[in-house]
Amino acid sequence: MDVIGRVLEMAAILRRNPDLIIKLATASMVMSVSSAKLYAYNATLVSEIRKDENFYEDLRLAYIDCGEDESYFAELFAEVSSEADKLMLK
């Protein structure tokens, strides 16, 4: 059956049962509202995921900076400790 035949068949069914038009319209509205709610939920979810991604990137960079600071202070401590050992040996 081609598309035109299907359309004519649907028109005949709706002519015999006009309540189906209301049911179809209602179903269409419900699907539209559900789609809008799903889109809004996903938009909020994506926004939260982006915020989390930015937070974890900032946290990663903070750990890197902290590690660099710790390395710097460890080197200073090693130098001070070496100087103290030299002074104690004199």
C-alpha positions in Angstrom: 0.0 0.0 0.0 1.4 3.4 -0.9 1.4 6.5 1.2 -1.7 8.0 -0.4 -3.6 4.8 0.2 -2.6 4.9 3.9 -3.7 8.5 4.3 -7.0 7.7 2.7 -7.4 4.7 5.0 -6.6 6.8 8.1 -9.1 9.5 6.9 -11.8 6.8 6.6 -11.0 5.5 10.1 -11.2 9.0 11.6 -14.4 9.7 9.8 -16.0 6.6 11.4 -14.6 7.4 14.8 -14.2 11.2 15.4 -13.1 10.6 19.1 -9.8 9.3 17.7 -8.9 12.9 16.5 -9.1 14.1 20.1 -7.1 11.1 21.3 -4.4 11.7 18.6 -4.3 15.4 19.5 -4.0 14.6 23.2 -1.2 12.1 22.5 0.6 14.6 20.3 0.4 17.3 23.1 1.6 14.8 25.7 4.6 13.8 23.5 5.5 17.4 22.9 5.4 18.3 26.6 7.4 15.1 27.4 10.0 16.0 24.8 10.3 19.6 26.2 10.7 18.2 29.7 13.3 15.7 28.6 15.2 18.5 26.7 15.1 20.8 29.7 16.3 18.0 32.0 19.2 17.1 29.6 20.1 20.7 29.3 20.4 21.0 33.1 22.3 17.7 33.3 24.8 18.8 30.6 25.3 22.1 32.4 26.1 20.3 35.6 28.4 17.9 33.9 30.3 20.8 32.4 30.6 22.5 35.8 31.9 19.2 37.2 34.4 18.9 34.4 35.7 22.4 35.0 35.9 21.7 38.7 37.9 18.6 38.2 40.2 20.3 35.7 40.8 23.1 38.3 41.5 20.4 41.0 43.9 18.6 38.7 45.8 21.8 38.0 45.9 22.6 41.7 47.4 19.2 42.5 50.0 19.9 39.8 50.9 23.3 41.3 51.0 21.8 44.8 53.3 19.1 43.6 55.6 21.7 42.0 55.6 23.7 45.3 56.4 20.5 47.3 59.3 19.7 44.9 60.7 23.2 45.3 60.5 23.1 49.1 62.0 19.6 49.2 65.0 20.9 47.2 65.4 23.8 49.5 65.2 21.5 52.5 67.8 19.2 51.0 70.1 22.2 50.5 69.6 23.4 54.0 70.1 19.9 55.4 73.3 19.5 53.3 74.6 22.8 54.6 73.7 21.8 58.2 75.6 18.5 57.8 78.6 20.4 56.5 78.6 22.7 59.4 78.3 19.9 61.9 81.2 18.1 60.3 83.5 21.1 60.7 
